[in-house]
Amino acid sequence: MLTQKPDAGVSPDAAPPTISDPKQASAALAELFETHSHVVFFGGAGVSTASGIPDFRSVDGLYHQQFAYPPETMLSHSFYEAHPAEFFDFYRTKMTALGAKPNRCHTKLAELERAGKLNAVVTQNIDGLHQMAGSQRVFELHGSVHRNICQSCGAVYSAEWICSRGHEDAAGVPVCPACGGRIKPDVVLYEEPLDERVLTGAVAAIAAADALIVGGTSLVVYPAAGLTRYFTGDTLAICNLAPTDQDANADLLISCDIAAAFAF
């Protein structure tokens, strides 16, 4: 059984100087990959903003937009159960992002994995862009919009199928064409636990890493944000536009566009 090590990777010193120049950030990350052999990338919504997918907590993020219900409410299990039509309307229009393409961060990580320089990607994102870019070992902590599962027969449907709206009831809720059962996206909603198998794999990858790059996440959503505590390697890099509560633990701090930072 994997056990948490609360002090892993924590430095008693103040946070290092922040690199804001993209070229300097690229050079620092390139050096990190050259000097380490078991690197893991742990990313959040900020990784996909360069692909046109809004994050949640920035000024232009989903949590600052106006909807009939707060996004946190609409993305909860109880809302899915009680208001399925409103849930799927929000899911289709704001969560699927079918036109999005991988950006330089996604493609560089896939390239590094193929070269044997990246062990795994752990992501909080549900957009599937890491796999689209070619990454193979991806732990999707919060699931994926590309898997939508019938709760009766287990049939799996794509995000494209959900958005095509070809099989719905009168209220606009998708139903399984095979058995008429209710469809649920394979994403972790508020009030739901993380998938134990995915979580265990992510923890094992982070625990085995000699360098951990945290990118595009504010590190405020738990339990995902707590995974950094399993890191016992020698270099923790945090690449995020805004400061995080874990900056003081970092050995390398980068504050610039993450796609530009991975342009090496």
N, C-alpha and C positions, 0 to 999 in steps of 0.2 A: 504493500500500500504506500502511495506517495504521501509524504508529509510536508507540510508547509514550513518554510524556514523564514521566520519574520524578518530577520536581519540580513538576508541574502542580498548582496549587491548594494547595500546601503553604505554610503560614505559619510563619516562624521563631518566632512568639510563642507564648505559652502558650494553652491552650484558653480560649475566652470563658466567661463565667458561664453556668451551665445554667439554663434556664427549666423549672420544674416545674409551674407553674400552667397548666392547660389554656386558660383565657381569654387569658392573656398569650401562650401558644404560638400560639393561633389568630390573634391580632392580628399576631404576628411573621410568620407564614406568609402571611397576607393581604397584608401590606405587601410581602413578597418577590414575590408574584405581580403586584402592582401596579407594581413597579419593574423588572421583568425581562420580556423578551418571548420568551425561548427556554428555558423551564424543562423539566427532565427529572426524573422521579421514579424512584429506584432502590430497590426494596423487597425485603423478605425475609419470613420466616415470621411475624414480629411484626405484620405488616399484617393477617393473617387470624385472629389470636387472638381479636379482638372478634367474629368470626363463629363462634366455637366450635371452631376448628381449633387443636389444640395446636402449639406451636413445638417445637424440638428441644432447645435447650440450657438453657432456664430450669429452675427447680426442678421444675415440673410438666410439663416437656417430655418428648418421646418417649425421649430419651436417658437419662432418669432413671427410666424405667419398667422393670419386669422382664419379659423375654420369654425364650423357650427359647434364642434366639440374640441377640446384641447387634443393635440396629437397623442399625448401620453395616454389619454382616455381611449381614443380610437384604436390605439395599438395594444389594447389590453385584451386578455382572454375573455373577461366578463362582457366587454363591449362586442367582441366577435359573436358571443353566444346570444346576447340580448338584441343587438342591432346589426344583423349580418349584412343587410343591404347597404347601410351607411359604411360599414367596415370595408366591404369590397369596393365601394365607390372610391374611398380614400386609398385603398391598397392599389387599385388599378391605376389611378391618376398620379399618385405621389410616391409609390414604393417600387414599382416594377422597372421603370427606366429602360425600356426595351431598346431605345436608340443609342444608349451609351456604349462607348468603345473604350478599351483599355488605354490608359495614358502611359507616359514614359516610366513612371514608377512601377506599374504593373508589368510592363514588358521587360524592364531591366531586372526585376526580381525573377521572372521566368528564365531569363538569359543566365543569371547567376546560378540558379538551380541546375540548369542543364550543364553548366561548367563545373558543377560539384562544389560551388562556393556558398551555397545557401541550403540549409537543411530543411527548412519548413517555413510556411507562412501561416500565422495564426491571425484570423481576421474577425472583426465584429460586423463586417459588412455582409449584406445579403444579396449583392448584385451579381455575383458570379464573374466579375471582371478578371480576377486572378486566374481562374481556369480558362477564360477566353483568351488571355494573354499567353497561356501555355504552362502555367504552374501546375505541378502534379500533386505535391504534398501540401494540401491546404486544409486547415482545420477551421471550419465555419462555425464559430461559437453561437451565432444567432440564426443559423440555418440559411436558406436560399429561396428567393422568389421563383427560381427555376424548377422547384419541386412543389407541386400542389396535390395533396393526397386525399383520396376519398376516405372518409372516416368509417365507411361500411365495408367496402371490398378491398381497399388498399391500392386501387389503381392510381397511377401517378400522372399528372398533367403538367404541361409546360406553362410558363408565364404567358407565352404567346396565345396558348389555348384559353387561359383565363381572360386575356384582354380581347380576344375575338368575340366573346359574348355569344357563342353559338349554342350553348346549353345552359340555360338559366330558368329559374322559376319566374313567376309573375312579378316578384319583387326585385328581380335583377340579381339574385344570388345564384352562383354557379352550382350545378348539380351534375353528378356523375352520369354520363350517358350509358355506362355499362349496367348500373344498378339503381340509379336514382338517388344515391346517397349524397350526403353533404360533403363539400370540399373544404379542406383547411390548408392554407399555405404552410409549408414546412419551414416556418420562421418562428423564432422564440418570441412570443408576445410578453408584455408585462403580465405578471402573476404566474408565469410559467417557468419551470426550471430549465437550465441548460441540459443538453443531451450529455449523459454521463460518459458515453464512449468518446465523443468529440472532446469533452473537457479533459478526460484522462490523457488522451493523445496530445493535446496542447500543452498540458502541464509537463508531460514527459519530454516533449521537444524543448521546451524552455529550460527545464532542469538540466538537460544535456548540452545546452549551448555554452560556448565560450564568449560569445558576444550576442547581445540582444538589441535590436533596433526597434524602438517604439515609434510609430509614425502616424500622424493624422488622427490622433485621439486625445481628448482632454483628460482621459484616465479618471473619469468620475462615475462611470457605469459599472456597478458591481453585480456579479462576482468577477466579470472580465478584467476590470482594472486591477484586481488583486493578484492576477497571475504573475505579475512582475516579481512578486515575493518568492517565487520558486527559482528565480535566476540566481545562480551562484558563480557565473563566469566573471571575467575580469573587466569587461567593457559594456556599459549600458549607455546607449545613445538614444536621445529623445529628439525627434524631429516633428515639431508642431508649431503652428503660427502663433498660438497663444501659450502663455506659461501653463504648466501643470503642477499639481501638488507634489509630484515626484521629481521635479527638476533638481532638487538638492541631492538626489541619489545618483544623478547622471554623471558619466565621465565625459560625455560629448553632448552638447546642446546645439540644436540647429533650429532657426526660426526663419524659414523661407518656404516658397512653394515646393512641395515635396516632389512633384514631377521634375522640377528644375534641379533639385538636389540629387536626383538619381540619373542625371544626364552625364554619365561617365562611361 
